[in-house]
Amino acid sequence: MSGSSIARTGSLATRFGTIRGVLFDIDDTLVDLEYAMTTALREVSEHLLPGLDQAGWERFGRIFTHETTHYYDRYLAGELTFNDQRLLRGRAALGHFGVDLADGEEAHQWLSAYGRVQPAYVRAFDDVAPLLDLLDDAGIPYGAVSNNVHDYQRAKLDGAGLERVTRLVGTDTVGVAKPEPAIYLEGVRLLGTTPVDTLFVGDNRLLDAEGATAAGLLGVWLNRAGEPAHGFAGFEAGSLAELLDIPTQ
């Protein structure tokens, strides 16, 4: 639906109920972080894994992005620095292929190269701008709530062309991470809405859909990959394009 058919009322009737605000997760919801990570990983690691085939690179990326997230959880818990968790994940992925990323200069160079290259590959998903246009046209405030620090995510949004997402809550904003209720509720406060009429959309079923719902918001799991989730009884959408089923006039 085009935004021109939406009245600027500050509310929308949707299949989730009447909404007056929308909060988004950032990574792999608004921006394609997995693409940025895997592309940058290959660029900075090819000299360590010469001759690795495409299937190998896909496996390499899968280990880093999906199978080592426990290191990121330790970062959120304050047990590791951000760079520590990134290096441990890189070591795990390289180690799967028999490469030992040594302490000292080699590890420093790899980590620095990845940190320098990765932001250039961060991009917004194609379905983001049309949805934000629709929300703007309807007068619906929106923002983002992320399990990373504010300034890092602010730079990421700006680099992806999402400067208009001006309301942003990071883990350092209120001192907690999802699924603690306070981080979602700070997003609601910034929107000037109430939890019951605020949609929260994110790609992590537990942290975004279920966590936001437990905090009193309308949590929606953005399941872009169509992953099965037996027993999940909450709201789900396969893309941002199908998120708001708004009736035409």
Contacts in CASP RR format, 6 or more apart in sequence:
PFRMAT RR
TARGET T0000
AUTHOR 0000-0000-0000
METHOD contacts of the structure
MODEL  1
MSGSSIARTGSLATRFGTIRGVLFDIDDTLVDLEYAMTTALREVSEHLLP
GLDQAGWERFGRIFTHETTHYYDRYLAGELTFNDQRLLRGRAALGHFGVD
LADGEEAHQWLSAYGRVQPAYVRAFDDVAPLLDLLDDAGIPYGAVSNNVH
DYQRAKLDGAGLERVTRLVGTDTVGVAKPEPAIYLEGVRLLGTTPVDTLF
VGDNRLLDAEGATAAGLLGVWLNRAGEPAHGFAGFEAGSLAELLDIPTQ
1 134 0 8 1.000
1 246 0 8 1.000
1 248 0 8 1.000
3 133 0 8 1.000
3 134 0 8 1.000
3 137 0 8 1.000
3 138 0 8 1.000
4 137 0 8 1.000
5 248 0 8 1.000
5 249 0 8 1.000
6 12 0 8 1.000
6 134 0 8 1.000
6 137 0 8 1.000
6 138 0 8 1.000
6 246 0 8 1.000
7 138 0 8 1.000
8 137 0 8 1.000
8 138 0 8 1.000
8 139 0 8 1.000
9 138 0 8 1.000
9 139 0 8 1.000
10 20 0 8 1.000
10 138 0 8 1.000
10 139 0 8 1.000
10 140 0 8 1.000
11 18 0 8 1.000
11 19 0 8 1.000
11 20 0 8 1.000
11 138 0 8 1.000
11 140 0 8 1.000
11 197 0 8 1.000
12 18 0 8 1.000
12 19 0 8 1.000
12 20 0 8 1.000
12 138 0 8 1.000
12 140 0 8 1.000
12 244 0 8 1.000
12 246 0 8 1.000
13 246 0 8 1.000
13 247 0 8 1.000
14 199 0 8 1.000
14 244 0 8 1.000
14 245 0 8 1.000
14 246 0 8 1.000
15 245 0 8 1.000
16 199 0 8 1.000
16 218 0 8 1.000
16 220 0 8 1.000
16 235 0 8 1.000
17 197 0 8 1.000
17 218 0 8 1.000
18 197 0 8 1.000
19 140 0 8 1.000
19 197 0 8 1.000
19 198 0 8 1.000
19 199 0 8 1.000
19 218 0 8 1.000
20 140 0 8 1.000
20 141 0 8 1.000
20 191 0 8 1.000
20 193 0 8 1.000
20 194 0 8 1.000
20 197 0 8 1.000
20 198 0 8 1.000
21 135 0 8 1.000
21 140 0 8 1.000
21 141 0 8 1.000
21 142 0 8 1.000
21 191 0 8 1.000
21 193 0 8 1.000
21 197 0 8 1.000
21 198 0 8 1.000
21 199 0 8 1.000
22 135 0 8 1.000
22 140 0 8 1.000
22 141 0 8 1.000
22 142 0 8 1.000
22 143 0 8 1.000
22 198 0 8 1.000
22 199 0 8 1.000
22 200 0 8 1.000
22 201 0 8 1.000
23 142 0 8 1.000
23 143 0 8 1.000
23 144 0 8 1.000
23 145 0 8 1.000
23 184 0 8 1.000
23 187 0 8 1.000
23 188 0 8 1.000
23 191 0 8 1.000
23 198 0 8 1.000
23 199 0 8 1.000
23 200 0 8 1.000
23 201 0 8 1.000
23 212 0 8 1.000
23 217 0 8 1.000
24 30 0 8 1.000
24 142 0 8 1.000
24 143 0 8 1.000
24 144 0 8 1.000
24 145 0 8 1.000
24 165 0 8 1.000
24 200 0 8 1.000
24 201 0 8 1.000
24 202 0 8 1.000
25 144 0 8 1.000
25 145 0 8 1.000
25 146 0 8 1.000
25 200 0 8 1.000
25 201 0 8 1.000
25 202 0 8 1.000
25 203 0 8 1.000
25 204 0 8 1.000
25 207 0 8 1.000
25 208 0 8 1.000
25 222 0 8 1.000
26 33 0 8 1.000
26 144 0 8 1.000
26 146 0 8 1.000
26 148 0 8 1.000
26 153 0 8 1.000
26 156 0 8 1.000
26 157 0 8 1.000
27 33 0 8 1.000
27 146 0 8 1.000
27 148 0 8 1.000
27 203 0 8 1.000
28 34 0 8 1.000
28 203 0 8 1.000
28 224 0 8 1.000
29 201 0 8 1.000
29 202 0 8 1.000
29 203 0 8 1.000
29 208 0 8 1.000
29 222 0 8 1.000
30 124 0 8 1.000
30 125 0 8 1.000
30 128 0 8 1.000
30 144 0 8 1.000
30 157 0 8 1.000
30 160 0 8 1.000
30 162 0 8 1.000
30 165 0 8 1.000
31 122 0 8 1.000
31 123 0 8 1.000
31 124 0 8 1.000
31 125 0 8 1.000
31 156 0 8 1.000
31 157 0 8 1.000
31 160 0 8 1.000
31 162 0 8 1.000
32 122 0 8 1.000
32 123 0 8 1.000
32 124 0 8 1.000
32 125 0 8 1.000
33 122 0 8 1.000
34 65 0 8 1.000
35 121 0 8 1.000
35 123 0 8 1.000
36 118 0 8 1.000
36 119 0 8 1.000
36 121 0 8 1.000
36 122 0 8 1.000
36 123 0 8 1.000
37 61 0 8 1.000
37 64 0 8 1.000
37 65 0 8 1.000
37 118 0 8 1.000
38 57 0 8 1.000
38 58 0 8 1.000
38 60 0 8 1.000
38 61 0 8 1.000
38 64 0 8 1.000
38 65 0 8 1.000
39 121 0 8 1.000
40 114 0 8 1.000
40 115 0 8 1.000
40 117 0 8 1.000
40 118 0 8 1.000
40 120 0 8 1.000
40 121 0 8 1.000
41 60 0 8 1.000
41 61 0 8 1.000
41 64 0 8 1.000
41 90 0 8 1.000
41 93 0 8 1.000
41 114 0 8 1.000
42 57 0 8 1.000
42 60 0 8 1.000
43 117 0 8 1.000
44 110 0 8 1.000
44 113 0 8 1.000
44 114 0 8 1.000
44 117 0 8 1.000
45 60 0 8 1.000
45 93 0 8 1.000
45 94 0 8 1.000
45 110 0 8 1.000
46 52 0 8 1.000
48 94 0 8 1.000
48 99 0 8 1.000
48 101 0 8 1.000
48 110 0 8 1.000
49 60 0 8 1.000
49 94 0 8 1.000
49 97 0 8 1.000
49 99 0 8 1.000
52 60 0 8 1.000
52 97 0 8 1.000
56 97 0 8 1.000
59 96 0 8 1.000
60 93 0 8 1.000
60 94 0 8 1.000
60 96 0 8 1.000
60 97 0 8 1.000
61 93 0 8 1.000
63 89 0 8 1.000
63 92 0 8 1.000
63 93 0 8 1.000
63 96 0 8 1.000
64 89 0 8 1.000
64 90 0 8 1.000
64 92 0 8 1.000
64 93 0 8 1.000
67 92 0 8 1.000
68 88 0 8 1.000
68 89 0 8 1.000
68 90 0 8 1.000
68 92 0 8 1.000
68 93 0 8 1.000
71 80 0 8 1.000
71 84 0 8 1.000
71 85 0 8 1.000
71 88 0 8 1.000
71 89 0 8 1.000
71 92 0 8 1.000
72 85 0 8 1.000
72 89 0 8 1.000
74 80 0 8 1.000
74 85 0 8 1.000
75 81 0 8 1.000
75 82 0 8 1.000
75 84 0 8 1.000
75 85 0 8 1.000
76 147 0 8 1.000
76 171 0 8 1.000
76 177 0 8 1.000
80 88 0 8 1.000
82 149 0 8 1.000
82 152 0 8 1.000
83 111 0 8 1.000
86 111 0 8 1.000
86 114 0 8 1.000
86 115 0 8 1.000
87 101 0 8 1.000
87 107 0 8 1.000
87 110 0 8 1.000
87 111 0 8 1.000
90 101 0 8 1.000
90 110 0 8 1.000
91 100 0 8 1.000
91 101 0 8 1.000
91 107 0 8 1.000
94 100 0 8 1.000
94 101 0 8 1.000
95 101 0 8 1.000
101 107 0 8 1.000
101 110 0 8 1.000
119 155 0 8 1.000
119 156 0 8 1.000
119 159 0 8 1.000
122 156 0 8 1.000
122 159 0 8 1.000
122 160 0 8 1.000
123 160 0 8 1.000
124 160 0 8 1.000
124 161 0 8 1.000
124 162 0 8 1.000
125 240 0 8 1.000
127 239 0 8 1.000
127 240 0 8 1.000
127 241 0 8 1.000
128 162 0 8 1.000
128 240 0 8 1.000
130 240 0 8 1.000
130 241 0 8 1.000
131 240 0 8 1.000
131 241 0 8 1.000
131 243 0 8 1.000
131 244 0 8 1.000
132 142 0 8 1.000
132 162 0 8 1.000
132 164 0 8 1.000
132 165 0 8 1.000
134 244 0 8 1.000
134 246 0 8 1.000
135 141 0 8 1.000
135 142 0 8 1.000
136 164 0 8 1.000
141 167 0 8 1.000
141 191 0 8 1.000
141 192 0 8 1.000
141 193 0 8 1.000
142 165 0 8 1.000
142 167 0 8 1.000
142 191 0 8 1.000
143 165 0 8 1.000
143 166 0 8 1.000
143 167 0 8 1.000
143 168 0 8 1.000
143 187 0 8 1.000
143 190 0 8 1.000
143 191 0 8 1.000
144 153 0 8 1.000
144 157 0 8 1.000
144 165 0 8 1.000
144 167 0 8 1.000
144 168 0 8 1.000
144 169 0 8 1.000
145 168 0 8 1.000
145 169 0 8 1.000
145 170 0 8 1.000
145 178 0 8 1.000
145 183 0 8 1.000
145 184 0 8 1.000
145 186 0 8 1.000
145 187 0 8 1.000
145 200 0 8 1.000
146 153 0 8 1.000
146 168 0 8 1.000
146 169 0 8 1.000
146 170 0 8 1.000
146 171 0 8 1.000
147 170 0 8 1.000
147 171 0 8 1.000
147 177 0 8 1.000
147 178 0 8 1.000
147 207 0 8 1.000
148 170 0 8 1.000
148 171 0 8 1.000
149 170 0 8 1.000
149 171 0 8 1.000
149 172 0 8 1.000
150 168 0 8 1.000
150 169 0 8 1.000
150 170 0 8 1.000
150 172 0 8 1.000
150 173 0 8 1.000
153 168 0 8 1.000
153 170 0 8 1.000
154 168 0 8 1.000
157 163 0 8 1.000
157 165 0 8 1.000
157 168 0 8 1.000
167 187 0 8 1.000
167 190 0 8 1.000
167 191 0 8 1.000
169 183 0 8 1.000
169 186 0 8 1.000
169 187 0 8 1.000
169 190 0 8 1.000
170 183 0 8 1.000
171 177 0 8 1.000
171 183 0 8 1.000
173 183 0 8 1.000
173 186 0 8 1.000
174 182 0 8 1.000
174 183 0 8 1.000
174 186 0 8 1.000
175 182 0 8 1.000
175 183 0 8 1.000
176 182 0 8 1.000
176 183 0 8 1.000
177 183 0 8 1.000
178 184 0 8 1.000
178 204 0 8 1.000
178 207 0 8 1.000
178 208 0 8 1.000
178 211 0 8 1.000
178 212 0 8 1.000
179 206 0 8 1.000
179 207 0 8 1.000
179 210 0 8 1.000
179 211 0 8 1.000
179 214 0 8 1.000
179 215 0 8 1.000
181 214 0 8 1.000
181 215 0 8 1.000
181 216 0 8 1.000
184 195 0 8 1.000
184 200 0 8 1.000
184 211 0 8 1.000
184 212 0 8 1.000
184 215 0 8 1.000
184 216 0 8 1.000
184 217 0 8 1.000
185 195 0 8 1.000
185 215 0 8 1.000
188 194 0 8 1.000
188 195 0 8 1.000
188 198 0 8 1.000
188 217 0 8 1.000
191 198 0 8 1.000
195 215 0 8 1.000
195 216 0 8 1.000
195 217 0 8 1.000
196 216 0 8 1.000
196 217 0 8 1.000
196 218 0 8 1.000
197 218 0 8 1.000
198 217 0 8 1.000
198 218 0 8 1.000
199 217 0 8 1.000
199 218 0 8 1.000
199 219 0 8 1.000
199 220 0 8 1.000
200 208 0 8 1.000
200 209 0 8 1.000
200 212 0 8 1.000
200 213 0 8 1.000
200 217 0 8 1.000
200 218 0 8 1.000
200 219 0 8 1.000
200 220 0 8 1.000
201 208 0 8 1.000
201 219 0 8 1.000
201 220 0 8 1.000
201 222 0 8 1.000
201 237 0 8 1.000
201 240 0 8 1.000
201 243 0 8 1.000
202 208 0 8 1.000
202 209 0 8 1.000
202 220 0 8 1.000
202 221 0 8 1.000
202 222 0 8 1.000
203 221 0 8 1.000
203 222 0 8 1.000
203 223 0 8 1.000
203 224 0 8 1.000
204 221 0 8 1.000
205 221 0 8 1.000
205 223 0 8 1.000
205 229 0 8 1.000
205 232 0 8 1.000
208 219 0 8 1.000
208 220 0 8 1.000
208 221 0 8 1.000
208 222 0 8 1.000
209 219 0 8 1.000
209 220 0 8 1.000
209 221 0 8 1.000
209 232 0 8 1.000
209 234 0 8 1.000
209 235 0 8 1.000
209 236 0 8 1.000
210 219 0 8 1.000
210 234 0 8 1.000
211 219 0 8 1.000
212 218 0 8 1.000
212 219 0 8 1.000
213 219 0 8 1.000
213 234 0 8 1.000
218 235 0 8 1.000
219 234 0 8 1.000
219 235 0 8 1.000
220 235 0 8 1.000
220 236 0 8 1.000
220 237 0 8 1.000
220 243 0 8 1.000
221 229 0 8 1.000
221 232 0 8 1.000
221 234 0 8 1.000
221 235 0 8 1.000
221 236 0 8 1.000
221 237 0 8 1.000
222 237 0 8 1.000
222 238 0 8 1.000
222 239 0 8 1.000
222 240 0 8 1.000
222 243 0 8 1.000
223 229 0 8 1.000
223 236 0 8 1.000
223 237 0 8 1.000
223 238 0 8 1.000
224 238 0 8 1.000
224 239 0 8 1.000
226 238 0 8 1.000
229 236 0 8 1.000
237 243 0 8 1.000
END
